[in-house]
Amino acid sequence: MLTASGSGLDPHISPANAHLQIERVATARGMAAPNLQRLVDQFTEGRDLGFLGERRVNVFLLNLALDERQAVNRSPRAQ
């Protein structure tokens, strides 16, 4: 599942690779798998210009959203 871009900083994985990790990540994050799938779908980007490259999941933005969700759930107001 691990690949590298020319810069080594590419924050993307394929939707298929993301799907393989949903159960594990959902368990680790303490959330339901369908909720995580919705977030993965939200951060799945299309082909550049509609035809270049492949669809991909921006893992950086997805992780930020997951971290934000956990911070909200841990806040005193959420309890």
Contacts in CASP RR format, 6 or more apart in sequence:
PFRMAT RR
TARGET T0000
AUTHOR 0000-0000-0000
METHOD contacts of the structure
MODEL  1
MLTASGSGLDPHISPANAHLQIERVATARGMAAPNLQRLVDQFTEGRDLG
FLGERRVNVFLLNLALDERQAVNRSPRAQ
1 13 0 8 1.000
1 17 0 8 1.000
1 20 0 8 1.000
1 21 0 8 1.000
3 10 0 8 1.000
4 10 0 8 1.000
11 58 0 8 1.000
11 59 0 8 1.000
11 60 0 8 1.000
11 61 0 8 1.000
12 45 0 8 1.000
12 56 0 8 1.000
12 57 0 8 1.000
12 58 0 8 1.000
12 59 0 8 1.000
13 56 0 8 1.000
13 57 0 8 1.000
13 59 0 8 1.000
14 54 0 8 1.000
14 55 0 8 1.000
14 56 0 8 1.000
14 57 0 8 1.000
15 40 0 8 1.000
15 44 0 8 1.000
15 55 0 8 1.000
15 56 0 8 1.000
15 57 0 8 1.000
17 57 0 8 1.000
18 40 0 8 1.000
18 44 0 8 1.000
18 57 0 8 1.000
18 59 0 8 1.000
18 62 0 8 1.000
19 37 0 8 1.000
19 40 0 8 1.000
22 33 0 8 1.000
22 36 0 8 1.000
22 37 0 8 1.000
22 40 0 8 1.000
23 33 0 8 1.000
25 36 0 8 1.000
25 66 0 8 1.000
26 32 0 8 1.000
26 33 0 8 1.000
26 35 0 8 1.000
26 36 0 8 1.000
29 36 0 8 1.000
29 66 0 8 1.000
29 69 0 8 1.000
29 70 0 8 1.000
31 69 0 8 1.000
36 66 0 8 1.000
39 62 0 8 1.000
39 65 0 8 1.000
39 66 0 8 1.000
40 57 0 8 1.000
40 62 0 8 1.000
42 65 0 8 1.000
43 57 0 8 1.000
43 58 0 8 1.000
43 59 0 8 1.000
43 61 0 8 1.000
43 62 0 8 1.000
43 65 0 8 1.000
44 55 0 8 1.000
44 56 0 8 1.000
44 57 0 8 1.000
44 58 0 8 1.000
45 55 0 8 1.000
45 56 0 8 1.000
45 57 0 8 1.000
45 58 0 8 1.000
46 55 0 8 1.000
46 56 0 8 1.000
47 53 0 8 1.000
47 54 0 8 1.000
47 55 0 8 1.000
72 78 0 8 1.000
END
